Amino acid sequence: MRFGLTILFLSAGLSFWPGMASGQAQPPAQPSPREKCPVCGMFVAGYKDFLTATAFKDGAVFYFDGPKDMFRFLFEPAKYWPSRDRSDTASVWVTDYYSLKMVDGSAAFYVRGSDVLGPMGAELIPFAKEDEAKEFMKDHQGKALLRFADVTPDVIGGLD
């Protein structure tokens, strides 16, 4: 599937995204009702409050029912879609918890361990603004505030 995306490169210095630099882009179009998460197989259109997306340099976009599955895909894309490699990732998008708008996932703040559950249970809750993430942590018993580069396979595994 192809969408007319302007490429947004992830922040340079992320150890698992070699050679990528930051830029600007628009979020992808909303998924069709038939769009499925490549990690868990759930239809994603019904989970707009937790929707995330990964765009590739060739214009392909993959949608996920939450950040947890998006990160699983980013850590091992070939496991879920054999023709994909993480070096071909152009941008990541997450839905800000308060505004419900898609924001740059590489610049977002993620709260781990809160009492808010996503479609698949325990979830990283994304925010565009650090002060909102910190306030959410206080209100919802969050355990940690993470940046994109802080999210590791161990962090994701600890959510299950």
N, C-alpha and C positions, 0 to 999 in steps of 0.2 A: 504494500500500500504506500502511496506517495502523497506527500503533502508539501505545499509550497512553503517550506520553513526557511527562515534566515538562520544560519548556523550560529549556535551559541556554544563556545568552547568552554569546557570545564576549567576551573582555576588551575594554573600551572602550579606544580609542586605537589599535586596529589600523587602519591607514590604509585598508585595503580592506574594512572591515566597519563602515560608518558607523552610528552610533546604537545599537550593541549594547553591552550591559553584562553583567558576569559574574553567574552564578547557580548553581543546583544542579540536578542531574537524575540519572536512572539511565541506564546505557547501553542501547542498543536490544537487542531480542531477537536471538538468533543468526539468521543468514540461512538461508533454506530451501536445499535442494540445487539448486534451479533459479535462484537469485539470481545475476545476472551483474554484473560491473563495467561501469558505463556508459562507461568510457574505453577499455578494451582488450577487453571482451567475455568475459573469463575467468569461469568459475564460481568464486565466492569461498568457498564453504563448505569447500572442501578446504584453504584457506590460513589456518586459524585463528590461527597464530602471527604473521601479518602483517595480519590483518583490520583494516580501518578503516571508519568509517561517518560519514555526514553526515546530520543530521536537519534538516528544514525546519519552519517555523512551522506549516504545515498538517498536520504529522504524518508526511509522507512521509519515508522513510529510504532512502538509497542506500548500498550497500556496495561496498568496493573491496578488491582483493587486496594493497594496501600503501599506505603514506603517499604515495608518489610519484604514483600515479594519483589519490588523493584530492585532493592539492594541484592537480594539473592540472585536475580538475573544479572545485575552488573558485575557481581563477583565471578560468575561462571556462565556467560551468555551462551557459549557453545553447548552447554548441558541442556539448555532449554530450546535453543534454536541453532542447530549445528553450523549454519552458514554465517553466524555472527561472531565477531571478535570485539572485545572491549576497547581495543585501540580505534575502532571505527565509530565509537560513540561521539556524537556531536553535542547533545544537551540532555539534561534531565529536568523534569518538571514535577513539582509536588503541589498539592492543594493546601494552602495556608489554612490552619484550623479556624481562625476567627473570620477572615474575610471571605473564605471559600473561593478564592481566586488562585489560579495556577501561578506559581512563582518559580524562579530559578532554584532548582533543587541543590545545586552545588554551592549556593550562597545561603541556603536556609539553615535554621537552627532546629534541632530535633530533640524532643523530650522523650526520654526512655523511662519506663516504669511507672507511668501514671495510672490512675483508676479509669481512664477512658480507653475503651476497647474499639478496635477497628473491625471490619468484616471477618477477619480471620483471627480474632482474639487480641492478645497483647500486641501493641503496635508502637512504632515511633510516631510521635505527633509533630508535624512540621509547622514552622512559623517563619515568616519573612523578617520579623522584627525580634531582636533579642529581648527587649523589655517585655514584650507580650509572652514570649516563651518562659521567661522567669516568673511572671505573674501566674501563668498557667501552672507552672511547677508547684508554686505555693498552694494554689487552689485545688490541685488534683494529685497531690502527693507524688510528684515526679521525683525520680531518683537521680537523674543525670541530664545535663544539658550538653548536647553534642553538636559539633559541626560536621559537615559532609565527610571530611577526611578522617574524622574520629570513628565513623561507623565501619566496623570490621565484621568479618564473618562470625567472630565470637560474640559480638554485640547482638547480631541478628539471631544467632543460635540461642542466646540467653533469653530471647522473647518467647520461645516455644515452651 
